[in-house]
Amino acid sequence: MHITKRMEQFNLAYLCAMAAQAGMNPSKLDVDDDSVDLQLTATNWPGGRRRNPIIQLQLKCTAVAKVADDVIKFSLSKKNYDDLRAEDLTVPRYLVVMRVPETEHAWIQHNDDHMALHNSCYWASIRGYPPRENTTSVTVDIPLAQRLTTEGLCDLLSKASNGEAAWPNLGA
């Protein structure tokens, strides 16, 4: 399997593991024609106004992330950029970028009593970002402060349960 496909599968497995820990139901759409790789739902989510919240994620994985000024400078396809910046969406959408070591053998460490995954994920909402003239790709800043954890996934789903989305800092 090509390395980019392995990265894609590793990213998906990582998000599904966090979703399982949080009690969310992950689903992969049969066709990705709208920049959604994974949808997370929950039934009877506690504490929100809506009992079955949904969020949608566009997953990306990189071993060569460019980091400057406490952000990952990620090159996103123009199509993904336009799909994720739309303001007329019913379900909140987020870009999730996973950073992995350059050598795939370093992604996972097996121990006697546990397995360690060597990576980190970060999220961003680009909803409401301005249109860009670029024709192939747009560089998006993903704050290192927005590391995606199980707790962070729960927060994003709780916002969706309350009819909210984690809005971007449009000043960036």
C-alpha positions as CSV (number, residue, x, y, z in Angstrom):
1,M,0.0,0.0,0.0
2,H,1.3,3.5,-0.9
3,I,2.5,5.6,2.0
4,T,-0.2,8.2,1.6
5,K,-2.9,5.5,1.9
6,R,-1.2,4.1,5.0
7,M,-1.2,7.7,6.5
8,E,-4.9,8.0,5.7
9,Q,-5.7,4.7,7.3
10,F,-3.6,5.5,10.4
11,N,-5.4,8.9,10.8
12,L,-8.8,7.3,10.4
13,A,-7.9,4.6,13.0
14,Y,-6.6,7.2,15.5
15,L,-9.8,9.3,15.2
16,C,-12.0,6.2,15.5
17,A,-10.2,5.1,18.7
18,M,-10.8,8.5,20.2
19,A,-14.4,8.4,19.2
20,A,-14.8,5.0,20.8
21,Q,-13.3,6.3,24.0
22,A,-15.8,9.2,24.0
23,G,-18.8,7.1,23.1
24,M,-19.3,8.5,19.7
25,N,-20.3,6.7,16.5
26,P,-17.8,7.2,13.7
27,S,-19.0,6.7,10.1
28,K,-17.1,7.0,6.9
29,L,-19.2,8.2,4.0
30,D,-19.2,5.9,0.9
31,V,-18.4,8.9,-1.4
32,D,-16.2,11.8,-0.3
33,D,-17.4,14.4,-2.8
34,D,-17.9,17.2,-0.2
35,S,-14.7,17.2,1.8
36,V,-15.9,14.9,4.6
37,D,-13.8,11.9,5.5
38,L,-15.4,11.1,8.8
39,Q,-18.7,11.9,10.5
40,L,-19.1,11.6,14.3
41,T,-22.5,11.3,15.9
42,A,-23.7,10.5,19.4
43,T,-27.0,9.3,20.8
44,N,-28.5,11.0,23.8
45,W,-25.4,13.3,24.3
46,P,-25.5,14.6,27.8
47,G,-25.9,18.3,28.6
48,G,-26.9,19.7,25.3
49,R,-30.0,21.0,23.7
50,R,-29.9,18.5,20.8
51,R,-29.7,14.9,21.9
52,N,-28.0,13.5,18.7
53,P,-25.3,15.9,17.6
54,I,-23.1,15.5,14.5
55,I,-19.8,16.9,13.4
56,Q,-17.9,16.2,10.2
57,L,-14.2,16.0,9.7
58,Q,-11.8,16.4,6.8
59,L,-8.8,14.3,7.7
60,K,-5.2,15.1,6.5
61,C,-2.0,13.5,7.6
62,T,1.6,14.7,7.1
63,A,5.1,13.8,8.1
64,V,6.6,17.1,6.9
65,A,4.5,19.7,8.6
66,K,5.8,23.3,8.3
67,V,5.5,25.0,11.7
68,A,6.0,28.7,12.2
69,D,4.6,31.2,14.8
70,D,2.8,28.4,16.8
71,V,0.8,27.3,13.8
72,I,1.0,24.5,11.3
73,K,1.2,26.0,7.8
74,F,-0.9,23.4,5.9
75,S,-1.4,23.4,2.2
76,L,-5.0,22.4,1.6
77,S,-6.5,21.8,-1.8
78,K,-8.7,24.6,-3.1
79,K,-11.7,22.3,-3.3
80,N,-11.3,21.3,0.3
81,Y,-10.8,24.9,1.3
82,D,-14.0,26.1,-0.4
83,D,-16.0,23.1,0.9
84,L,-14.8,23.7,4.5
85,R,-15.2,27.5,4.6
86,A,-18.8,27.4,3.5
87,E,-21.2,29.1,6.0
88,D,-24.4,27.5,4.8
89,L,-23.7,24.1,6.3
90,T,-26.1,22.3,8.7
91,V,-23.4,20.3,10.4
92,P,-20.2,21.9,11.8
93,R,-17.1,20.8,9.8
94,Y,-13.5,20.8,10.9
95,L,-10.1,20.3,9.3
96,V,-8.1,17.7,11.3
97,V,-4.4,17.5,10.5
98,M,-2.3,14.6,12.0
99,R,1.5,14.9,12.2
100,V,3.4,11.6,12.2
101,P,7.1,10.7,12.2
102,E,8.7,10.5,8.8
103,T,9.4,6.8,9.1
104,E,6.2,4.7,9.4
105,H,8.0,2.2,11.6
106,A,8.0,5.0,14.3
107,W,4.3,5.6,14.2
108,I,3.6,2.8,16.7
109,Q,5.6,1.5,19.6
110,H,4.6,-1.9,21.0
111,N,5.2,-2.6,24.7
112,D,4.3,-5.6,26.9
113,D,1.2,-3.9,28.4
114,H,0.3,-1.2,25.9
115,M,0.8,0.2,22.4
116,A,1.9,3.9,21.9
117,L,0.9,5.9,18.9
118,H,3.5,8.5,18.0
119,N,1.5,11.3,16.4
120,S,-0.5,14.4,17.2
121,C,-3.7,15.8,15.7
122,Y,-4.7,19.4,15.5
123,W,-8.1,20.9,14.4
124,A,-9.3,24.1,12.8
125,S,-12.5,25.6,11.7
126,I,-12.2,27.6,8.5
127,R,-15.9,28.3,8.2
128,G,-16.4,31.9,7.0
129,Y,-12.8,32.3,5.6
130,P,-12.7,34.5,2.6
131,P,-12.6,33.2,-1.0
132,R,-9.1,32.9,-2.5
133,E,-7.9,33.4,-6.0
134,N,-5.5,30.4,-5.8
135,T,-6.6,27.7,-8.2
136,T,-4.9,24.6,-6.7
137,S,-4.2,25.0,-3.0
138,V,-4.5,27.4,-0.1
139,T,-2.3,27.5,3.0
140,V,-4.3,27.3,6.2
141,D,-2.9,28.1,9.6
142,I,-3.8,25.4,12.2
143,P,-2.9,26.6,15.8
144,L,-0.7,24.2,17.8
145,A,-2.9,25.2,20.8
146,Q,-5.8,23.4,19.1
147,R,-4.5,19.9,19.7
148,L,-7.2,17.3,19.2
149,T,-7.8,15.0,22.1
150,T,-10.7,12.9,23.2
151,E,-11.7,15.8,25.5
152,G,-11.5,18.1,22.5
153,L,-13.7,15.9,20.4
154,C,-16.2,15.9,23.2
155,D,-16.1,19.7,23.3
156,L,-16.7,19.9,19.6
157,L,-19.7,17.5,19.8
158,S,-21.1,19.4,22.8
159,K,-20.9,22.7,20.8
160,A,-22.8,20.9,18.0
161,S,-25.4,19.6,20.6
162,N,-26.0,23.3,21.6
163,G,-26.3,24.4,18.0
164,E,-22.9,26.0,18.0
165,A,-19.7,25.5,16.1
166,A,-16.1,26.3,17.1
167,W,-15.6,29.4,15.0
168,P,-12.3,30.5,13.6
169,N,-10.4,33.6,14.5
170,L,-11.0,35.4,11.2
171,G,-8.4,38.0,12.1
172,A,-5.7,35.4,11.2
